[in-house]
C-alpha cells in the first residue's frame, strides 16, 4: 500500500504541477495576446508619427520657400523705395534751386523799373508843331491869370 500511495502522491503532485503550469500558460497566453495587440497599436502609432514627421518636414520646407520669396520681394521693394527716395531728394533739390532763382528774379524786378517804363522814358514825347503851341500856350497862360485873380478863386479854370 505504501507503494500505491506513494505513486498516487507523485501522480497527484505531477497533476497539480501540470495544472499550475497550464494556468500559468493561460496567463502568459493572455499577456502575449495583449502584447501583440499593443504591438499593433504601437506599430500604428509609429506609422502615424512617421507620417506626422514627414508632414512637418514638408511644412518646414514650404515655410522656408515662403520666407525666401518674402525676403526677395522685400529686397526688391526696398530697392524701389531707395530709388524713389533718391529721386525725391533730387527733385526737392532742383525745386529749391528753382524757387531761389524765382525769388532772386522777383527781388531784382522789384528794384528795377519795368522795361516798358524804361522805353517810355527813353522815347521822346512827340511835340506838336511850333505854330500850334503858341495859341495853346496863350490860352493856358490866360487861364492861369484868371485863376490867380482874387475874386474868382480858381473857378474859371
C-alpha positions as MATLAB code, in Angstrom:
seq = 'XXXXXXXXXXXXXXXXXXXXXXXXXXXXXXXXXXXXXXXXXXXXXXXXXXXXXXXXXXXXXXXXXXXXXXXXXXXXXXXXXXXXXXXXXXXXXXXXXXXXXXXXXXXXXXXXXXXXXXXXXXXXXXXXXXXXXXXXXXXXXXXXXXXXXXXXXXXXX';
ca = [
       0.000    0.000    0.000;
       2.759    2.243    0.644;
       3.873    1.780   -2.923;
       0.478    2.612   -4.221;
       0.032    5.611   -2.130;
       3.475    6.885   -2.943;
       2.722    6.539   -6.650;
      -0.589    8.305   -6.119;
       1.100   11.123   -4.261;
       3.673   11.530   -7.013;
       0.996   11.420   -9.696;
      -1.186   13.840   -7.707;
       1.685   16.233   -7.291;
       2.524   15.938  -11.024;
      -1.163   16.611  -11.793;
      -1.135   19.690   -9.530;
       2.105   20.955  -11.092;
       0.658   20.290  -14.527;
      -2.489   22.232  -13.609;
      -0.362   25.124  -12.276;
       1.728   25.071  -15.472;
      -1.419   25.072  -17.631;
      -2.806   28.001  -15.604;
       0.473   29.853  -15.948;
       0.465   29.176  -19.701;
      -3.088   30.564  -19.955;
      -1.976   33.733  -18.119;
       1.105   34.047  -20.347;
      -1.039   33.486  -23.439;
      -3.402   36.295  -22.451;
      -0.447   38.590  -21.776;
       1.111   37.697  -25.116;
      -2.193   38.457  -26.856;
      -2.301   41.859  -25.159;
       1.328   42.427  -26.082;
       0.590   41.577  -29.725;
      -2.429   43.925  -29.604;
      -0.288   46.631  -28.073;
       2.382   45.890  -30.653;
      -0.104   46.530  -33.458;
      -1.175   49.761  -31.769;
       2.470   50.676  -31.281;
       3.200   49.995  -34.950;
       0.184   52.121  -35.895;
       1.400   54.890  -33.571;
       4.899   54.705  -35.042;
       3.413   54.897  -38.551;
       1.328   57.931  -37.550;
       4.405   59.523  -36.000;
       6.438   58.957  -39.171;
       3.612   60.443  -41.255;
       3.338   63.477  -38.935;
       7.105   63.971  -39.096;
       7.052   63.858  -42.899;
       4.176   66.357  -42.935;
       6.062   68.642  -40.539;
       9.208   68.441  -42.695;
       7.162   69.339  -45.769;
       5.583   72.280  -43.925;
       9.019   73.494  -42.801;
      10.277   73.346  -46.401;
       7.257   75.343  -47.581;
       7.861   77.896  -44.824;
      11.494   78.240  -45.904;
      10.400   78.754  -49.510;
       7.805   81.330  -48.472;
      10.374   83.126  -46.307;
      12.854   83.271  -49.202;
      10.164   84.624  -51.555;
       9.126   87.222  -48.980;
      12.756   88.220  -48.481;
      13.236   88.610  -52.236;
      10.095   90.721  -52.613;
      11.023   92.817  -49.598;
      14.508   93.406  -51.015;
      13.012   94.477  -54.361;
      10.606   96.869  -52.650;
      13.416   98.254  -50.525;
      15.493   98.910  -53.647;
      12.498  100.627  -55.294;
      11.949  102.737  -52.178;
      15.617  103.719  -52.104;
      15.487  104.707  -55.782;
      12.322  106.732  -55.202;
      13.896  108.413  -52.188;
      16.939  109.435  -54.223;
      14.687  110.719  -56.993;
      12.626  112.715  -54.499;
      15.758  114.189  -52.926;
      16.981  115.260  -56.376;
      13.572  116.718  -57.273;
      13.375  118.624  -53.983;
      16.888  119.972  -54.545;
      16.047  121.093  -58.090;
      12.772  122.595  -56.846;
      14.569  124.502  -54.082;
      17.078  125.876  -56.574;
      14.240  126.902  -58.877;
      12.407  128.662  -56.035;
      15.598  130.512  -55.060;
      16.110  131.582  -58.681;
      12.496  132.817  -58.928;
      12.927  134.695  -55.631;
      16.087  136.400  -56.946;
      14.319  137.323  -60.195;
      11.317  138.803  -58.370;
      13.569  140.708  -55.959;
      15.522  142.130  -58.886;
      12.295  143.019  -60.694;
      11.020  144.919  -57.644;
      14.136  147.096  -57.501;
      14.287  147.813  -61.253;
      11.565  149.617  -63.256;
       9.691  147.685  -65.873;
      11.237  147.595  -69.353;
       8.144  149.360  -70.703;
       8.728  152.270  -68.309;
      12.360  152.459  -69.424;
      11.280  152.502  -73.048;
       8.719  155.233  -72.350;
      11.354  157.324  -70.583;
      13.830  156.804  -73.389;
      11.405  157.774  -76.165;
      10.900  161.489  -76.579;
       7.332  162.673  -76.343;
       6.243  163.971  -79.738;
       5.922  167.728  -79.664;
       3.194  169.436  -81.619;
       4.346  171.784  -84.298;
       5.520  175.174  -83.100;
       2.665  177.080  -84.687;
       0.066  175.256  -82.669;
       1.973  175.573  -79.394;
       1.660  179.298  -79.235;
      -2.147  179.574  -79.320;
      -2.453  176.797  -76.784;
       0.245  178.375  -74.685;
      -1.560  181.712  -74.782;
      -4.799  180.094  -73.761;
      -3.149  178.289  -70.891;
      -1.448  181.422  -69.631;
      -4.702  183.371  -69.832;
      -6.483  180.691  -67.826;
      -3.736  180.783  -65.219;
      -4.002  184.507  -64.879;
      -7.747  184.264  -64.422;
      -7.308  181.622  -61.770;
      -4.875  183.844  -59.896;
      -7.262  186.726  -59.550;
      -8.504  187.116  -56.026;
     -12.195  187.410  -56.870;
     -12.506  184.292  -58.944;
     -10.512  181.858  -56.754;
      -9.672  179.428  -59.497;
     -13.253  178.704  -60.547;
     -12.750  179.980  -64.051;
     -10.170  177.405  -64.816;
];
